[in-house]
């Protein structure tokens, strides 16, 4: 299983991120960090990594993200 770690610029955008990512929920399982609400980890599979990257580029137009690890 692969993981993608993201950091939101503004923690208030977490709901918007979750909504936008849920439109493509077949790509992975996003989880936010309770101790650091700006951090999101997406659990996915190796074959869906490229699709996740494409979707995250689109989401980044609405919610400012910073990739910590891909």
Phi, psi and omega in degrees: 000136179260157177230150174235125178253129180236156173232127178279144176291323182230123184295341177291344181277002184297322180293317178296318177300312181300320178296311182296318180291328182294341176293344179232042189297345178288353183272340181170184183237104179279138177226133176267156182269120181298324182280333178227089186298344179279348184262131178233135175246130177251123177264126183213187178251163183300322183287347180257005183298315181295320177296321177297318179300317180296316180293320181293329175296318178293317179296326181296343176288338182250326181233120182289118182241155170229124179283124176273311174216144175235000000 
